[in-house]
Amino acid sequence: MGWASVFAAVAIMAIGSALQAAAGVGLALLVVPLLALIDPTYVPGPMLSAGTVLAGMTAWRERHAVDRVGLSLSLAGLLIGTVLVAVALRALQGPVLPKVFGILVLLAVVLSIFGPPLKATARSLSVAGRAAGIMGTMVGIHGPPIALMFQKRSRRLLARCSAHSSRSHI
């Protein structure tokens, strides 16, 4: 790893983090493929570390809007999924890993577009957390399963949270 690749990785992370903080997307979907192109060792370890810091900072900034019960259930599932996939990764090394990950992301996209609206229940949040743990441990992208649980949330709730957030930054 030369200084040029380190500098490029830091610049990509900065841009992806700024996009994520501003628009809610950009970190994993933009950054992971670019970091993997620069040097595969940047995924998932450094990506997970940077993503954890950004998620913590965002959660702190938006703490008034955090669904604590949902977060607890999701995190419990995330822990279980992370442990399960850490064991399974020994069997999925090599060219199989990107295919499995690609299938999981495509499944999340298909469910998002064509699937029934998912409700954030204790069971669904736990399952989504496990799926997020699996995907996050594989390549550093946790978001799609959790996003599926909350994408159909009440617009009134989201607008209220957004308005509160805007007022708190003025």
Buried (B, 14 or more C-beta within 10 A) or exposed (E): EEEEEEEBBEEBBEBBBEBBBEEEEBBBBBBBEBBBEBBEEBBBEBBBEBBEEBBEEBEEEBEEBEBEEBBBBBBBBBEBBBEBBEEEBEEBEEEEBEEBBEEBBEBBEEBBEEEEEBEBEEEBBBBBBBBBBBBBBBBBBBBBBBBBBBEEBEEEEEEEBEEEEEEEEE
